[in-house]
Amino acid sequence: MSIYLDNAATTPIAPEVIDVMLPILKENFGNPSSSHSFGRNAKALLENARRTIAKTINCSSAEIIFTSGGTEADNMAIRCAVEQLGVKHIITSKIEHHAVLHTVEYLQKQFDVEVSYVECDDKGNTQLAHLEKLLQKNEKTLVTLMHANNEIGTYLPIKQVGELCKQYNALFHSDSVQTIGHIPIDIATFYCDFLTCAAHKLHGPKGVGFLYANKRNRIQAFIQGGAQERGLRSGTENTASIVGMAKAIEMANEALEVKINLVWGLKKYMMESLLNKIPGILFNGETTLEQSLYTVLNCSFPSSKNDGMLLFSLDLKGIACSGGSACTSGANTGSHVLKELKVDTQRQAIRFSFSRYTTKEEIDFTVNYLAELFAE
Ligand SMILES: Cc1ncc(COP(=O)(O)O)c(C=O)c1O
């Protein structure tokens, strides 16, 4: 038995995505910057992929910059804001992904940028009144807050945050790595300067992603070298993976509401089954469809003689999921997100994350095994 419930870490690549990538790897090996026919063919594939992606999120193709994934896109948005767009103050939260947090810390040290952390409640909800207070500082500001938290799933009210940023003339970046391809995103309906995407979170290949950069901001490359991506991102493009990403995004957006209801049904079913079979179990972060990502369920288990080895026991049984312990001792530094939310450190926390390939049988198997462990 092999059960994959770690889709927030990465997803299996869709067979249809592999099918569009293989012929490119075999035959379309041209460098998109070359002027001969091989190069022109590769360039046409790239631009086609860019148009597909732009269409799915409703922006212009010129606003899509291909990167090596979510981390690079986050770095690019935040560093360009400081190094090129004159940002002197960054507002973020303590529950961001390290791709954002460590970049912000680096800029604070290197460029003496002021950093403010907006408060979150114990379910990871951004406190908008506090955000507004922080925005009142009279300095060029970047707000960088993730669209959905990768550990607990809680959503950011992105439209309201965008409105506040617009009102206070701040730049707004949202790490949307866990939401693009998972919920409908129409960039024309909210105010935002930068969004980030990683293909491997939506059944695309690893090592590829993009930055959406609104054309009202004039940014330049932050990696120096060739003039690829209209001079915005140097380095020969990974044509096959970019085309694979476009296919993955296109597929993710087909019948999206049906997929959302299907996967949400599984999450709800798992929550109900766990509550029935493991008294005392708690869920971290928001859990409703409206307030949280339907693909993520973060659980805190009651104490038991088996809980110390929980992740290991699940792995031995063939169940892959993520540890999210708030524990601070020993080698396990624990989750910075759960620590910030003041989750009980005595309890083992596990993140289960689902995809359109997850089945009810897999949930049943996992819950029954957990129930066995906690009955002992
Ligand atoms: C919210 C979030 N941001 C950024 C990243 C980093 O993306 P990548 O692995 O493509 O660099 C991840 C992946 O773990 C993520 O979940």
Ligand as a Chemical Component Dictionary entry (heavy atoms), coordinates in Angstrom:
data_LIG
# 
_chem_comp.id                   LIG 
_chem_comp.type                 NON-POLYMER 
_chem_comp.pdbx_formal_charge   0 
_chem_comp.three_letter_code    LIG 
# 
loop_
_chem_comp_atom.comp_id 
_chem_comp_atom.atom_id 
_chem_comp_atom.alt_atom_id 
_chem_comp_atom.type_symbol 
_chem_comp_atom.charge 
_chem_comp_atom.model_Cartn_x 
_chem_comp_atom.model_Cartn_y 
_chem_comp_atom.model_Cartn_z 
_chem_comp_atom.pdbx_ordinal 
LIG C1 C1 C 0 3.774  28.736 -0.126 1  
LIG C2 C2 C 0 5.038  28.306 -0.807 2  
LIG N1 N1 N 0 5.874  29.241 -1.288 3  
LIG C3 C3 C 0 7.008  28.903 -1.927 4  
LIG C4 C4 C 0 7.368  27.605 -2.096 5  
LIG C5 C5 C 0 8.647  27.276 -2.801 6  
LIG O1 O1 O 0 8.398  26.837 -4.105 7  
LIG P1 P1 P 0 9.532  25.999 -4.912 8  
LIG O2 O2 O 0 9.622  24.678 -4.242 9  
LIG O3 O3 O 0 8.993  25.907 -6.301 10 
LIG O4 O4 O 0 10.783 26.794 -4.859 11 
LIG C6 C6 C 0 6.539  26.591 -1.592 12 
LIG C7 C7 C 0 6.917  25.158 -1.702 13 
LIG O5 O5 O 0 7.172  24.501 -0.730 14 
LIG C8 C8 C 0 5.331  26.957 -0.925 15 
LIG O6 O6 O 0 4.500  26.042 -0.429 16 
# 
loop_
_chem_comp_bond.comp_id 
_chem_comp_bond.atom_id_1 
_chem_comp_bond.atom_id_2 
_chem_comp_bond.value_order 
_chem_comp_bond.pdbx_ordinal 
LIG C1 C2 SING 1  
LIG C2 N1 SING 2  
LIG C2 C8 DOUB 3  
LIG N1 C3 DOUB 4  
LIG C3 C4 SING 5  
LIG C4 C5 SING 6  
LIG C4 C6 DOUB 7  
LIG C5 O1 SING 8  
LIG O1 P1 SING 9  
LIG P1 O2 DOUB 10 
LIG P1 O3 SING 11 
LIG P1 O4 SING 12 
LIG C6 C7 SING 13 
LIG C6 C8 SING 14 
LIG C7 O5 DOUB 15 
LIG C8 O6 SING 16 
# 
